[in-house]
Amino acid sequence: MKFHRLVLFVILLSVTLQACSSRRPLVRVAMWAGEEEKSGVLDVDGVEVIALGRFQIHRTSEIGVAVVEVQGLEGLVDEDGDWIIEPQAERARVFTSPELDRVGGPFYQLENSDEQHSNCEIRRVKTGERVNDVELTSCYEIEAPLFAVGTVNSGNLKGFMNTNWEMEIPAQFEFGGYFRDGLAKVRVTEAYAEALCASDAPLENEHIRAACQEFDNSRAYGWGFINRQGQLISRFDYQQVSSYSSGRARVRRYDDSGSYLYGYIDETGVEVIPPQYIWATDFSEGYAVVDATGEGGHAKIIDLEGNYFINGICTAEPFSEGLAFVAYSCSPTKQAYINTSGEIVIPDLGDGPFLAGHAWVYDIKARNYGLIDKKANWVLPYRLTEEPKRQSDGLSRFEIPQETEEWKYREGWINPDGKIIWPPDWNDPCHENDVIVWPEGSCEK
């Protein structure tokens, strides 16, 4: 009997925890009357969650929480429209992920400021309990294992807090990014650069030494990368950097030619592909798109060593789910999706990235947009005259042109199943508008 009770308890606990961390994306929708906006919230099926005009909705989250504004202050409401926390902050943000759920998440931040100081609190959504004992002046997006924060008495410098809510890397940087592959981008201060160059670091690290040798130059300090111990592992004179992807980080720095050029560093800080490109993307699935001319129409796809994978193309998009859009010429008639072997797998179509097995593409012949799968099958009965943007949660957003009569709705939403959930009635083939194009005969009145 005791064993059965224990099993039942474990099952109930498991169900409870799963329910607490379940994902239920919400969609912010709005309708305009002149310059007055009324906003509300729908679920992914298009069911009204918060009625238009009840609150001024600023943002929604994927856990059934919406950020609302009342008289200039933000608070949080749940999917029933009940207050989680009443408006009391200049900015409220919600953060969730499987990693954060394992440490008691989801969480929200409350940020306020005045002429003398600013502050940020981090609290649990479920209980409202404040988790940070360290007094913070600013917070960035909460991520595991570390995320950037500003601390009191640090002169607004940034360090990194862990999900035990302790300062793991002291505040010493002008800005901090997210840790990817164990490394995070940081912007160093002039004082930090001076102290670094006066230490033994240039003797121990050739990348730091190279940056220190140019320290008399006004461009000599800026962005670099640190490890989990807070140690700089790269040059710190980059004008721009991106987070690591496929073991490479895109960097941009001043070159002897008098230009700012893009290149790539590896996880040890080595410039494995020296700065040489006017334009470049991050690496994705082992490849990046670059252009050394800056004139357009001269793009190339390179591998992790900088070797040309595809050369002599007009432009391309990074790989996503094993496929990449390539425009072989700047004429819109020669385009395709290729695989990571360089083979054309979907000819004559292209534009958007594949997400969850589907992509929005432009049909040159029909002059409209449709959704395809990886076998180039059209998966929806309708097309759009405006380009939809597919999001990671499967929702797609499209704009409604200003000159149309329907401009009281300035954007529309399509759910992961292809149902048009906003504006109202647009999923009906008999509804007339200038954006959704149904096949002839779809409306049977």
N, C-alpha and C positions, 0 to 999 in steps of 0.2 A: 504493500500500500504506500509506504513512504517513497519507494522508488517511482511509482506511478505519479505521485504528487510532484516529485522532483522533475520528472519528464514534462509534466503539464506546465510547471512553473517556467522551465527553460523555453518551452514552445511559446508561451505567452510573452515572455521577456523578449524573445527573438522577434515576434510579430510587432511588439511595441516599439523596439528599436528601429525596425525597418520602416514603420509608419512615421517615426519621428524624423528619419533622414530621407524620406521619399522625395522625389523630384516632381513637382507639378508646375511647369512653366506657366506664367501668366503673361498676358499681352496688354500693353497700354494702348488704348485707342482714343481717338478724339474727333470731335465735330466742331466746325467753326461757324459762327454767325458774325460775319464781318471780321473784326479783329478780336472778338471774344471766343475763347476756346473752352469747350466743355470736354473733360476727359473722364474716362472710366477704365474698367478692367474686364477682360474676357479670359476664359480658360482656353486651352488649345482646341476644344471642340466648338468654340464660338459662343458658349453659354455665358451670359452676363454674370460676373462675380461682384463687381462694384458698379452701380449705375452711373451713367454719364451725369456729371455735374454735382455728384455727392461730395467729392473731394477734388482738389487739384492734384492729379497724379503726376509725379515726376518720373519715377522709374518703377519697374517691376522686377521680380526675381524669379528664379526657377524653383522656389520652395514655398510658393503661396503667400509671399509677403510683398506689399507694395509700399513705396516711399511716397508720402503725401506732404503737401505744403499748406499751412494755414497761417496767414498773416506773416509771411516771410520766414517761418520756421518749419523744419521738417520733422516728421514722425513716421511711425510704421503702423500699418494696419494689416490684419490677416485677411484671408480670402472670404471671410464673412463680413468684413468691414469693421471688425472690432479692433480697438486700439491695442497694439502690443506695447507701444510707448507713445504717449501724446507728444505733439510738436514741441520741441524744446532745443533743437539744434539747427545751426546754419546749414549743416549737411549731415545726412544720415545715409549709411551704405550698408548693404547686407553681403556677407561672404559665405559661400558654402562650397564644399568639395568632399569627396570621400575621405581624404586625409584629415580635413578639419573636423568632420563628423566623428572621427575616431578619438579626438581630444575634446569632445563635448560640444562641437559645433552643431548647427551654424552659429555665426556670430554677426553682430552689427557694430558699427562705429558711429559715434556722435562727435561732431567737430564744431567748435565754437571759437570765436576770436573777438578781441576788442582792440583798442589802440595800444594797450600795454602788453597783452600776451594772447596766446591761443592755446587751446587744449584739445585733446582727443581721448575719448574713453572707448574701451572695447568691452562689449557685454555679450552674454549668451542670449540667443533668441528665445530659448525655451523658458528661462528663468529670470532674465533681466539682470543676472549677477554680473557685476563688473569683475573682469579678470586681470586687468593690468594694475599692479601696485606702483609701478614706475610711472611718474608723472610725464605725460607725453605732450609735446606741442604740435605734432603732426603725425598722421598715420597714412601709410600707403596700403595698397591691397594686401589683405591678410593671406599669406600662403604658408604652407608647411614646406621645409622645416624652419625657414627664416624669412622675415620680411622687414622692410625698411621703416624706421620711425625716427622722429625728432624728439629729443629729450629736453626737459627743463634744465637750465644752466649750462647748455652746450653751445649757446650762441646760434641756435637754429641749425646746428649741424645734424647729420643723419648717421644712425648706426643701425644695427640689425637685432631684432627681438626674435626669440624662438617661441614655440607653442607651449612652453612652460611659463611664458610671459616674463622671461628674464632677458636682460640685455646680454647677448652673447658676443656681439662685436660692438665696442664702444662707439659713441657718436663722434665722428671725425671727418665725415665726408659732406660735400655740398649737396650731393644727391645719391640715392641708392636705388638699384633696380631689383630684379627678382633673381633668385638662384636657379640656374639651369645647368644640369650636368655638374653640380658642385661648385659653380662659379657664378658671380654676380657682377654686373656692371656698376661702376661708381664714378662720380665726378669728384676729383680731388680739388682741394683749395691750394692757393699759392703757398700758404704756410706749410701745408702738408708736403707739397713738392719740394720746398726748400729743405725741410727737415729730412726728407727721404734722401735727397741728393747729398746731404752732409753726413749721412750714415754709411754703414758698410754695404748697404743694399746694392749700390752700383757695382761693387766688386763681385758680388755673388750672383747677380742677375743681369745678363747682357741686354735684355729689353729695357730694364730700368736705366742701365748705363747709357744706352743710346738716347733715351729721352732726356736724361740729365745733361748730356753733352750739348743739347740745344736749349738749355734752360734760360739762356739770356734772350731767347726769342720770345716775343709776346704770345706766340702760339704754343709755348712749350708745356703747358699743363692743361688738362681737361679730363677726358674719360679714359678709364682703364678697367681692369678686372681683378677681383680679389677672390681668394678661396675661402673655405669655411672657417679658417683661422683668422681671417681678416687681412691676410698678407697679399700685397700686390704681386701679380704674376706676369703682368704684361707692361708694355709701354703705357705711359699715362698722358700722352700728348695727343690723343685722338680727339678730333672735333666731333665725331659721332660714332656710336657703336650700337650694335643690336645684341640681343641675347643669343646664347649658343643654340645651335640646331644642327644635327648631323655631325657634331663634333667640331663645328666651325662657327666663328662669330664674325659678322660683317663689321669692318672698321673703316673709318674715313679720316685721313689726316693730310696736312699740308705737304706738298711735294716740292722738290727743288725746281720743278717746272713752273711753279707759281700757281698751281691748281690744287684743289682738294680732290683727292682720288680715293676710290674704294678698293679695298683688298680684304683678305680673310686671315684670321689667326686661328691656330689650333688651341687645344686645352692646356698647352704649356706656354702660351703667349707668343709662339713663333709665327712670324708672318709667312705662312706656307704659300700664300698667294699674295705677293707684294701689291700695295696700292697701285692701280693702273687703270681703273675703270671710272668713267664719268657717272655711270648709273649701274646699279646692281641690286639684286634681291637677296634675301636670306637663303641659305641652303634649305632644301626640303627634299627628303627622301634621297639624299646624296647628290643633288644637283642644284645649280643656281643659274639665274639668267643675268647676263651682263652686257654692257655696251661701252666700248672704249672710245667711241667718237662723240657721244652726246648729241648727235644730230638726228637720231631716230632712224629706224629702218636698218640698223646694222647690229642686231642683237645676236648673241651666241648663248648656248647652254654649255656650262662647264661642269666637270666632275670635281671631286674633293681635292684633287691635286692641281686644278687649273687647266687640265687638258680639255680641248674642245670636244664636246659630245655631239652637239648639233651646231653647225656653222652657217653663216650666210642667210639668216632669216630676218624678217622684219621685226617681229617681237614674239614674246612667249610669256606664259604664266608658270609659276613654280608647280612642281608635281604635287598632286593630291590624290591619295588612294591609288597610286600607281599610274596615273594618267596626267598629262600636261597638255594644255592648249598651245598650239604653235601656229603663227601666221607666217607662212613661207614667203609671202610677198606682201607689200603694203596695200595691194589691191585686195578688197574683201572677198575675192572669189577663190583664193587658195589658202585654206586653213584646215586644221585637223586636230584631233587628239592623238598623241603618241604614247607608247608605253616606255618603260625604262630601258628597253632594248633599242629604242629609236624607231620602232615600227609604227606605221600609221594603223590605228585600230578603229578610229571613227573618222572617216573622211568628210570633208565639206561642211562640218559643223564645228562650233566652238565658241568659247568666251569664258564662261564661269568655271570655277573649280568644282570637282566632284566632292560632295559631302553626303555621307550615309548612302553611297551608291548612286546618287543622282546629281545632275548638273543642269542649270539653266543655260540654254544655248540660243544663239541668234540664227534664225533660218533666213539665209540670204534671199531665197526665192520668194518666200511668203512675207518677208520683211517684218517678222515678229519673233517673239521669244516663246520657247516651250521647254518643258522638262523632259530629259531623256535619262535612260539607265545606261549601264556600261556596254550594252549591246546595241546602243543607238535607237532603242525603241522609244517612241513617244508615249509617255505614261499618263498624260492628262488629256482630257477631251478638248480643252480650250487652250488658247494662246494669249499672249499679252503684247500690247504695243509698247509698253514700258518695261525696262529691264528689271527683273526681280533680283533681290540679293538674298541668297540662302544662308541661314545662320547655323551655328553648330548644334542648336537644339532642334533643327529640322524645320523651323518656321522660316517663311520667306516674306520679305517686305518689298513693296513696290510703291513708287511715287505716283501721284495723280497730277497730271499737268495743270498748271494754273489757269490756262485759258478755257478749260472745260467747265461745263455747268455743274459738274460734280465736285467742284473744288472746296465745297464745305467739308469734304473729306480729303485731306491732303496726302494721306498714305493709306495703303491697304495691306492686309495680311493674309497669307495662305498657310494652312497648318500642314504638318508632315504628311497627312493623307491626301493633300491636294485640294482640300475644301477651302473655299474663299470665306473666311470668317469675318472679314471686315473690308469694305463697308457692308452695312446690312443689305441683304437681298442680292448681293452681287454673285452669289453662287448659283443663282437661278438663271438658266440660259435665256429666259424671256426678259430679263432685266437689261435695259438698254443703257450702255455707257460707252465711252471712247477708249477704254483700256482693255477690257476682256473681249476676246474674239472667239465666239463659239462656231462650230461647223454649221453649215447651212442645214436647216431642218431640225436643229436641236430644240427649238422652242415649239412645243405642241400645245397650243392653248385650247 
